[in-house]
Amino acid sequence: MAHSVGRASANAFRTSRGYAAKGVVVAPQPTAAAVGVDVLRAGGNAVDAALAAGFVQGVVDPFMGGIGGFGSLIVHDAKTGQSTVVGYHGRAGSLAHPDIFANQVLGQIHGHAERFSVKEGANQVGYKSIVVPGVPAGFAAAHQRYGRLPWATLLQPAIALANDGVPVSGEVYDRWLEIPETGHIGGLDRIKSNKECAAIFAPRGEYLLPGTLVRQPAYANTLERLARAGAGDFYRGDIGRQISKDMAANGGLFTADDLAAYEPDIGPPVVGRYRGLDIHSLTLPASGVQLIELLNTLEHFDLRTIHATDRAQYIHVVARAIQASFADRARFMGDPRFLTVPVERLCSESYGAELADLVRSERPIEVPGIGYREAIHTTHVCALDVDGNAVSLTHTLGSASAVITPGLGFIYNNCMYQFHPYPGHPNSIAPGKSRLTGICGTVVLKDGRPWLAVGALGGTRMQTAVLHTILNIVDHGRSPIEAVEAPRFVAESAWLEMESRLGEFGPRLEAKGWRLRTSPRAYDLAFGLAFAALCHDDGSYLGGSDPRGGGGISFA
């Protein structure tokens, strides 16, 4: 049985520093976290737990992730002492030429530097917004390399939930109701853009209310087929044939050959050092390079003392480092299969020293894009087990195309929305290309052993949420829950944005030259959601699940 933080029964597992358990799973959805620890108690390892939780997330939070999506994970394997990245990023189809949306652009949208509105929202909803999904292949690759329990066993909880039904959570309902940014299609309009999607989530033309039971038998059938036949069926079997037929009939941009050719990217992580700890993070087109760059920059500042003596100066220093990293993101970063990225230089200690000098200099840092506000359309799992394995897993639908192939039941991604619609940019569209993403799952090692697994969701706020979480734990000595709860700020454009809990520092920051946007909310989803799992030297565990939205922490 899983023991969740806050239950009286969990107190028996508490040591002076954490919970003495066989492992911990942290996720936005309590159901997913509980399933993960059930897998640990059944003899599975951290990889099994994370994958089972990930499949469940696609059922209980179906607009955030699932088998129609993409993402990346990092595993630290206790047997070998090595970390590995499994990148299952979505890839643009062979029919997605570089200027496919160039003559339809209506304007740029806040959020990502390369998020643009086009006519009829064709890059946001509908078949032209979809790229080849990577989740089934990525999950299968991780299981084949590291899983302990049978593949079919990991899908059974998700299959049961899809068949039996799950209640609409308050968090899902709140996201449906959220007023979208200008140019961004949201809520009911998105759901009703596809009749299959509307039939499940708005059967009477209105949102389902919180607590309403949603059954997804078609999704359950698809998951059962994956359990029996393996992930290859999604790409080269019966499921793949249904997908490619539907795409061809409705103007989709990828073909049966594109599906059949899909393979995840597997390799070593990007690595760095911070305060004597080893940082292992995700390779491009995820955002581990940017995180390493940031930590290398901030290594040159005594952040603990600055934070304790001058909070406004602390915000100023970290925000300028964030600005510099976003300038480099726009200049250099993208799919390394399509452009040459100076990863070694960006992740080097010497370059971190250069950026530290820039931060101190007070020279203006120019960042393209208009920043401000991020929608939450991603989900995450952190898992640690008693053997010393660690996983940080992120998957997403982008902001969801709302397309459901009749009979398959799952929602596809809208990854085309995150490409630059004009040719000639690092993140421009090309057949087979993956777009740049803020996904930033990270494992921190102490004396060669996994100490902290951390990740986040929330567009380009993912890497800054992960940064703040690491700084809060390493520099400020906070527990994981204190670290993810602490007030956050970002500076990914000309603006410094911060939660209202930091409002008292506004006048001093303006005096330092910042243009401020202070959220009216103390806990604002727009700053991302962060998740952390920590293992103490005595083998006890702590977890932190961001209270800005949902929150599940379970111990096995």
VENUR-V663249 format. One record per helix or strand of 3 or more residues. SS is the DSSP state (hx for helix, st for strand). FROM is the first residue (numbers start at 1). TO is the last residue. Records with the same first field share a line. If there is no record, write none. Layout:
SS=FROM-TO, FROM-TO
//
This chain:
hx=8-13, 30-41, 46-60, 102-104, 119-121, 127-129, 135-146, 151-164, 170-177, 187-191, 195-201, 217-229, 232-236, 238-249, 256-261, 288-298, 303-309, 311-332, 343-346, 349-361, 415-418, 461-474, 480-485, 500-511, 525-527
st=23-27, 70-77, 82-88, 105-108, 116-118, 265-267, 270-274, 277-281, 378-385, 390-396, 442-446, 449-457, 495-498, 515-518, 529-535, 541-545, 552-555
//
